[in-house]
Amino acid sequence: MTLITSITAREILDSRGNPTIEVEVTAVNSARSAREFPASVEKTSGVPYGTFYGKASVPSGVSTGVNEALESRDGGKRYLGKGVLKAVKNVNEKIAPALQGIEITNQKKIDALLLTLDGTHNKKERMREEIYPIRNL
């Protein structure tokens, strides 16, 4: 089983210079022991065998349809109100702890948990910046 061990979100700028969220997920294959792999390769890469990383970001679209998830922006003066630090905080403090220990390939369970955490029919609370990068890894 490959279990999620950490999820880290950060604010980045997309290709148009707009803030968006980037999410990095680390998972470890708990079924594999270190003795199954040659130590020389682990030494050269610095990454333990059975450790997997994924990174995704979802820049905002030019247009948003009625049925699309809502965007979450910070408001205020920073980046003309387009910052996503609130979304970053939600991922790091609410979503990440809830997903730790879940099998990384169990997309149905991950999706169900994300929707449960959101609690709305249109993803109004966790918004697209928080849900989509995690979902698309």
N, C-alpha and C positions, 0 to 999 in steps of 0.2 A: 504494500500500500504506500502511496506517495501522499503524504499529509502536508497541508499548508502549515508552515512554521512562522512565517511573518508576512505582513503586508505593510508597505510603506507608501504613502502618497506625498507628492510635492507639487508645487505650482511651477509650470513651465510656460514658455511662450510658443504659440503655434507658428506656422509658416507666415501668417499675416500679422504677427506681433501681438496677438490677443492671448491673454492668460487662459490656460486650460490646466487640467489636472493630469498628472502622470502617476500611474500606480505600478509598483514593483512587488511581485509576489515571489517568495522563496518557498520551496517545498522539498521535503526529504523523503527518500524512499526508505521506509523503516524495515523493509523485508531484507534488504541487502546489508551484509556485514562488511566491514572494512577489509577483512581478510580475503574476500573474493576478488579484490582488485589490486593490481600492482602498485606498490607505494611510490615507485618512481614517477608515475604519471601524476599522482596527487601532489607530489612535491613540486613538479614543474608548473602546474596550473594554479596551485594554491587553493583549489576548490575540492572539498571532499567528494568522493564518488557518491552518486546517488542524490546529489543536491542539484535542484533544478531552479532556474530563474526565469521569470517572465516579466516583461515590461510593456505597458500599453498606455496610450493616451487617446483622447477623443476630442479633437478640436471642434469648436462650434460650427454649425452649418451656416450657409449664407441665408437659407430660408428654413423655417420650422413649420411643419404641418400641424393640424389640429390634434392628431393622434400621437404626436411625438412627445417624449418625456420633456418636462420643462427644464430650462437651464437655471442653475443656481449661481447668482453673482453676489458679490459682497456689497456692492453699492459704495457710496462715498467718493472721495477724490482719487484714490489710488487706481491707476489704470482706467480712469474715467468710469469708475464703478464696476468694471468688468472683472476684478480680481476674484479668485476662487479659494481664498484661504479658509473660508468657512467650510467648504467642501473637503478640503485637505484635512481639516481638523475632524470632521465627521468620519472620514475613512480611517484615520489613525486612531481615534478614540472610541468609535462605536462599531464600525464594520469590521476592522481588523481583529479585535478580540473575539468577535462572534464567529469568524471563519477559521480561526486557528484550530488545527487538529482535524479539519475536514479533508476527506479524500479529494485531491485536486481534480480528478477526472469525473467526479460526481456532479456534473453540471446542473442536473435537475435539483439536487439538494442545495447547491450554491444559489441558484436562481430563486428557489422558494424562500431561502433564508433572507436574501437581499430584499425580496418583496415584502416579507414579514417585517423586517426592520423598517422598511419605508412606511408601510401601513396605509398607502393610498392607491387608488386604481390607476392614477396617471404618473406615478413616481414623483409626486410633488415634493415629498420630504427629502428623499435621498438624491433626487434629481439625476439627470443623465451624467453629469461629471463624475459622480461617485459610483454609480452602478455599472455603466458601460465599460470603463476600462477593466474593472475586475472581471466582468462577465466575458470579455473578449480575449482573455489571456489563453 
